[in-house]
Amino acid sequence: LYDCLETKPGRVKITTGYSFKGHNGLKSISQELGGYKDFQRIAIGIGRPESREQAVVSDYVLSKFTGEEK
């Protein structure tokens, strides 16, 4: 299971594949699996902030859900 900026909030996608698209969590999972990349993934959409600045995106990803988002 992982959070996905590129998917609308609340949407779920199930995939299997090789590309991590820069997602550090997926890279970490692959490392724990001895470098194996062809595993099933369940992406839970969190949407994306308007800004693409790294600090803004990091704060967005690590922030708590609002009441509306819950």
C-alpha positions in Angstrom: 0.0 0.0 0.0 1.3 3.5 -0.8 0.2 7.1 -1.2 -0.1 8.4 -4.7 0.1 12.1 -5.6 -1.0 11.4 -9.2 -4.3 9.9 -8.2 -7.4 11.8 -7.0 -8.0 11.6 -3.2 -9.7 8.4 -2.2 -9.3 6.6 -5.5 -7.5 3.2 -5.4 -5.4 1.7 -8.2 -4.0 -1.8 -8.2 -1.0 -2.4 -10.4 2.0 -4.6 -11.0 5.1 -3.1 -12.5 8.7 -2.0 -12.6 8.6 1.8 -12.5 8.6 3.6 -9.2 8.1 7.1 -10.7 10.3 8.6 -8.1 8.3 7.2 -5.1 10.7 6.6 -2.3 8.4 4.3 -0.5 8.2 1.9 -3.4 12.0 2.1 -3.8 12.3 1.1 -0.1 9.9 -1.8 -0.5 11.9 -3.0 -3.5 15.1 -2.9 -1.5 13.5 -4.9 1.3 12.5 -7.5 -1.3 16.1 -7.8 -2.4 15.7 -5.5 -5.4 12.6 -7.3 -6.8 10.4 -4.8 -8.6 7.6 -6.8 -10.1 5.3 -6.8 -7.1 1.6 -5.9 -6.8 0.9 -2.4 -5.6 -2.2 -0.7 -4.1 -2.1 3.0 -4.6 -4.3 5.2 -2.5 -4.8 8.6 -4.0 -4.0 11.7 -2.0 -4.1 14.3 -4.8 -1.4 16.9 -5.3 -0.9 20.4 -4.0 -0.9 23.2 -6.5 2.8 23.9 -6.0 5.4 21.4 -7.3 8.1 22.8 -5.0 9.7 19.9 -3.1 9.2 21.4 0.3 5.5 22.1 -0.3 4.9 18.6 -1.7 6.8 17.0 1.3 4.7 19.0 3.8 1.5 18.0 1.9 2.4 14.3 1.9 3.3 14.3 5.6 0.4 16.4 6.8 -2.5 15.0 8.7 -5.9 14.5 7.0 -8.4 17.3 7.4 -11.9 16.5 8.8 -13.3 16.6 5.3 -10.6 14.3 3.9 -11.3 11.7 6.7 
